Amino acid sequence: MAKRVAVIDIGSNSVRMVIYEKTSRFAFHLLYEEKSKVRIAEHAYSNGGELQELPMQRTFNALRDFVQIAQSFQTRKTLCVATSALRDAPNKQEFLKRVREKLKLNIKVISGEKEAYFGAIACANLLPKQKNALSIDIGGGSTELAFIDADNVSQTTSLKLGTVRLKELYFDTNDIDGAIKYIDKQLQNIPDEKIETLIGIGGTFRAISNAVLLQSDYPLNKLHAFEYERKVFEKFIDKVLKSDEKKLKNLYIEQNRFDVIKPGTLILQRLLKKLAIENIITSGVGVREGVYLQDLLRNSKDKFPHNYNTSVKYILDAHVQDKAFSNQLAQLSKQLFDLTAPYFEIHPQYRVNLALAAKLYPAGRSIHFYSQNKHTYYLIQTALEYGFTHKDIMLIATLTRYAKNKLPSNSHLKKYAALLPKQDTTKQLSFLLSLSIILLSHRPRNIDFSLQFENGTLYINSQRNLYLAKDALNKLHCEHENFKVVFS
């Protein structure tokens, strides 16, 4: 696979391009992103699906710039897909030919089921694992759905429901009753399955979730994998449907979505009336990521290898220079956890978080040695993007921020209380990571000491003096006053 790949998605409302760069076989990161609200489907649905000249020209102009940008990044492959507007257009060949001949860009018009599949495999691979979930991607011309259970995708469905389609057919004439009847009829095509979680893809859903996030006291400004309850979702979309433009602005809805937010919101409201969904999770990934992943994972059934995480591997590839030391820290932290977790009364679920914090701890050093912890903390909060809950991300980031120096501050623990374990647990995990770093301060080629734990005392058995470790340990505080470390 090419090291840099551009993916272009031509939707009914916007055309978007992302450029991804591989850092190793399955690890990648977003290098560039651009979008333009070209509205290629503008006035199409009120004209029998025919694409109109002005929207086609806007789209052509955006694609011309996209091609130039991709060339400037020296991408070796460009994957371009088009969805509902072109799929439904009787005159699509005219546009496809113009782009192919003048821009040398081949556009692949994909089916609605394929579009649903692309969005779903992006969610299955790049969100925390979901059980009995339904993904929904509300576009300008269609709505795609798929069932997701862990990393398995099934029952992909495409409905002729979209924000621009509903706006032109019903909302422009204020025929809301007609819109409801049309939506409900389309939703009858959804298989009757038990759904625990609704996964939201696309601009309408993200706009709603972003507004919910901004209005709450949520401590982490991260939309991908943002979770909240159905009742919060229902209450907010009711407000949207009852609001004029001034009130929409007060609800933190962006102005460029004012004309299409209500059609999309109405689709979601009618879906909630049909399905007994309990939880909501927002996806920052969708069709573009799915197109990229199918190319990346084409020899592994569109799935990452077992226990593989692309974000962890990217951070290690790009920012951890001494992989051996990183692995030693992870190994030692797991040993310390296994020995002391019952004594500290730490739940076993946090073992993985501690090991990952240890493994990624050196990452910030690649940016600036003296502010390593700060940079590692920021990298994990932002670049540990895929496959983790916000609680996982915040705990791992917190452990690295305070590693070696001190225990997490009370102000930090209070600010992120909704995402962190109880304070005692967070502090004990922080202590174990700091202890791991201290015990390896002489940076041995292999771990040259053994550990034994009895009655609240950790014995460090080594033929070396471990002077630096002993000196640093005097400055390290443990919340558990009866815990002791003895060198022998």
N, C-alpha and C positions, 0 to 999 in steps of 0.2 A: 504494500500500500504506500502511496506517496506520503512523504513526510508532512507536507502541508496540503490540505484539501479545503476547497471552498464549497459551500453548500448554499444554493439559492432556492428560496421557497416563494413561489408566486401565488399569493392568496387573493381572495376576492377584495380584501380591504387593503392589504399592504404587501409589498415585496421586501424580502429580507435576505441578507447574506451574512453567513458566519464563516470564519476561516479558523480551522483547527490545526494544531501542530502536534505531531506525535513526539514523545520523548523516549519511548521504548515501545515494545511490541503492542501492548494494549493501553498504554498510558498516553493521555493527551490533555491539552488545555486549550481554552479559547484564546486565540491570538487577536481576533478582530471581529467586530460586529457592526452592521449598518442596516438601516431600514428606511423605507420611504412609503408614505401613505398615498399610494397612487390610485387606489379605488378603481382597479381595472373593471370591476363589475358595475360601476356607476351607470345607472339608467339601463342596464342590460335586462334585469328581471322584468321591467315594465315594457320591454321591447322584445319579448319572446326569447330572451337569453342572448340576443345578438350583442357582441362587444361593440361599443361605440368608439369612434375614431379618437376623440380627445383622451379618454382614459387609456387607450392602447398606446398612444404616443407618449403619455406620461410614463407608462410602464417601460416602453422601449428606452426612453431617456435614462431611467434609473438603471436598467440592465446594462446599458452602455457604460455607465460610470462604474457599476459593479465589476464588469469584466476588466476594466482598466485597473481598478483597485486590486483585484485578484492577481493580475499580472505583476503589479508592483511588489507583491509579497512573494513572488516567484512560486506560486502554487503550481503543482504538477497535474492537478486534476480538479475539475469543477463539476459538481453534481447539481443539476437544476431540475426541480420538479414544479409542476403546476397542479392546482387542486380545483375546487368546485367551479370557479368562473369560467376557466378554459374548458373544463370537462363538459360543461353544459352548453357551451357556445357553438352554434351552428357554423359560425365563421372563424373558428379557432385556427384553421389551417393557414389562413391569411397572415395571422399574427406569428404563428410558429415559423412560417417560411421567411418572413421579414427578419426575424431575429436570427434564424439559422444562416441566412445569406449575408446579412450585413454585420453581424456580431460574431459569427462562427460559434454560436452557442446553441447546443441542442437541448431543447426543453422536453422533458418526459412528463406527459400528462398522466397522472396516476388515478386509479379508481378510488372511490370513496372508501372501500374496504382496505385498500392498501394504505391510504392516508391514515385510517384508524389504527392500522397495524404499526405504522412508523411511530405515531405518538405513543402507543402503548408500550413498544419495546424500549423507547427512551425512558418511560416511567419505570418499567420493570427493572431496568439496569441501573438507573441513576437516582432513584428515590430509595429511601429505606424500604425494606421488603414489606409489602402489603398483603393482607389476607382478605379474600372475598371483596375485591375492590372493583369499581367501575370507573374507567377514565372517560372524560368528556372533553371534547375540543370543539368549542363553538367558534366557527369561522364566519366570514361574511356571507357565504352562500350555502354552506352545509354544516352539519354537526356530526362529528364522528364519535363513536363509543366503542369500548372494548372491555372485556372482563379480564382482570389481572389477579392472579393468585401466586404469590411469591414471584418467580421469574417466568411464569407461564402466562401466555396471552391466548385468548380464545374469543369466539363469537364477535368478531369485528363487524360493526354496523355503521352505515352512513345514511343520514336522514337529510332530506331537502329542507333543512332548517338553518337559517343563518341570519346574522344581524342586518346585513344590507338587503337581503331578500325580503325579510319581514318588514323592514322599514319602507321599502318601495311598494310592496304589495298591500300593506295594512296600516302601518303607523303614519305614513304621509297623508292618509285619508282619515286618520283617527278611528279606524275600524278595529278597536281592541278586542271586541267580542269575536270578530272574524279571525283575528290572530290566535286567540286562545283555542278556538275550535280547530284551526289548522295545526297548531302545535300538538294538541292532544291526539289528533288523528295520526300524526307522524310518530309520536311517542309509543303508539300501540305496537310499533315494530320492534321495540326493545324486548328481548327475551325476559321472561319472568324468573329472575334469580334472586337469591338472598344476597343483599349488598350491605357490607358493614361500613365501607369508606368510599366517598366520592373523591376522585382525583381530578382536579381541575387543570386543564391545559388551555392555552390561548389567551388572547388579549382581554376578552370580557371577564373571564374568571380571575385573571391576575389583577385586573383593575379593581375588582371587588375585594379580593384578598388584601391587596396593598392598602386600600382604604380602611379595611378592618384593622390591619396592623397599625396604621398610623394613628387611628383613634383610640387604640388601647394603650395599656401601660407595658406592652410587650418590650422586653429589654434588648432584643437582638434584631437589628435591621437587616433581615434576610428573608426573601420571599420564597425561595426554593425550599420545599419541605416544611413550610409554615403550616401548622395544624391548628384547628380550632373546632368547636362543637357545632352541631347542626343548628341548635337554637340561636346561636350568634349569627350564623349565616342567614337563616330565615328572617330574623329581625332586620338585618341590614338590607336584604334585597327588597323587603316590603317598603323600607324607607326610600330606596332608589326609585321604585315604581310610583311613589306618591310625590316625588320631588320635582320642582321646576328647575331651571338651569342654575338659579342662584343657590338653591338648596343642594343641588348636586355638587357645586363647588365647595360648599361647606362640608360635604361628606367626603371630600378629598378625591372626587372623581375628576380626572384630567379633562380639560375643556375639549380636546380633540376627540373625545369619546362621547360627548353629550348626545349626538344624534343617533348613536348605535347602542348605547349602554342599556337602554330600556328594552329593546327587542331581545338582546342577549339575556338580560335579567329575567324577563318573562319566561324564556325557555327554561331557565334554572328553577324558577318558582313552580312551573307545571311539572317538572321532573321530580321535585321534592314531594309533590302531592301524590305522585305515582309510586315512589320507592321509599321504604322505611330505612333511610340512610342515617347512620349515627354520627359519623365523623367526616370532617372535611380536611383535605390536604392539598396544598397548592404545588403545582409542578412548574419549575422554571425551564423545563425542557419540553420538547414536542417533536413536530414533524422533522425539523432540520436535524436535530440530534439523532432521531431515528434513522434518517437517510444515511447519516455518517456512520452510525453504529452498525447498520446492516453491511456496509462496505468494510468496516474495520473487523467485524466479527463473522465474516462470511464463511469462515471455515470452522466455526464453533457454535453453529445453530443460533446465531444472534444473541449469545449469552457470554458473559465474562466467565473465565475459569472459576471454579469453586474457591471461595474465600479470597477472591482477588478484588481489590478496590482501586479503581483508576486514579482517584484523587490522591490517595496515599502514595501510590507509585509515582505520580507526577511530582509531588513535593520532594520525595526522596531523589528522583532523577535530577530535578532542577536546583535543589537547595541543600541537600545533605552530601557533603564532600567525602566524609569518612564513614562509609557504610558499615565497616567492621565495628567501629565504636557505637554507632547507632544500634546495631544488632545486639551488642553486648549490653547496652542499657536496657533494651527491651527484655532480654533474657534474664538479667539480674532483677529487674522490677517484678517480673512474674514469680521468680523464686521468693522474693521478699513478701509478695502478696500471699502466696500459698502458705508460707510459714506463719504469717502474722494476722491474716484477715479474720480468722475465728476469734483471736484475742481482741482485736479492735472492733469486732462485730461489724465487719464490712461485708455487704452482700457480694456473692461471687460474680454477679453481672458486671461489676466494675473492673474486673481483672483485665478485660480487653481494652477498656479506656485507658487504664494505667500503662499498659504495655505500648499502646499507640502514642501516648504522650511521651513516653521514654524514647521511642523510636524516632519521633519527629522533633524532639527537643533541640537537636543541633541545627535545625534548618535556618534559624535566624542568624546564625553566625556567618552565613554566606553573604549577608547584607551588611552587617556591622558587628564586630566582635563585642564591643562594650555595651551594646544594646540588644544583645542576642535574644533575651527573653521577650522583650517588647515586640521584636520582629517575628519571632516564632508565634507568639500569641496572635498577632495580626494575620499572619499567613494561614494559621489554622482556622480562624474565624471566617476568612474569606475564601481561601483556596481548598479547604477540606469540604468541597461542595457536594459531591455525589455519594449517595448511599448512607448518609448519616442523619439521624434526627438532630434537631436543634439542641436537645439535651446532651447528646453525645458530643457534639461540636463544642458546646460551651464548657463542658467538664474537661475535655482534653485541652482546650485552649487555656483554661484557668490553671491547670496543673503546670503547664509549661511557663506561664507568666511568672509564677512565684517559685519556680524550681530553684533549688540550691540556696536562695537568698533568705526567704522567710515564708511563713504560712500566709495563705490568702487573707487579705484585709477584711475586716467586718463590713466595711462600706461596699466592697466588691461583692461579698457574699449576699448582702442585702439587696443590691441592685439586680443581681441575677438569680435571686432566690427561686423564681418560678421555673428555672431551667436547671438548677444544680441540685444535687442530693442534699440531705440535711448537713448542717455546717460541720458537725463532728466528722462525718464521713469524708467530706471534701478536704478537710484539714489533714486527716490521717493519710489519705491518698497522696496529698501534696508532700507530706513528710516522707512517705515511702519513695517517691520519685527523687526527692532531694537526697535521701540516703543512698539511693542507687548511684546518683551522679558523684557524690562524695567518695563512695567506696571505689569508684573507678577513676578517681582524680589523677592517679599515677599512670593511667592509660596503658594497661598491660596488653600484650599481644593476644593473650587468652586470659580469661578470668582465673587469677592465681590465688584464690582463697575459697574457703567453704563456709557455709552458714549452718548454724544450729540454733534452734529456738526452744527454750524451756522456761516455763513459769514467768513469763514476762521479760525474759532476758534474751537478747540476740547475741550469740557468740560468733565472732569473726575469727576464723582460724586461718592463719597465714604464716609462711616462713619469712615474709617480708615485714619490714617495720611499719609500713603504711602511715608514715608520719603526716603526710598532707591530709589524709582522711581523718586521722585522729584530731588534728588541729581544726579542721573544718567542722567536725562533729560537735566540738565545744560551742560552736555558734548556732547550731541547729536546734530548734525547739520542737519538742513533741508534746501535744496536748495531753497525752496519757501520762500522768505523772509517775506511774509505777513502771513504765517501760524503760529498759536500760539496754545499752549497747556495750559489749565487752570485747576487747581485742585479746586474742590469745595465740 
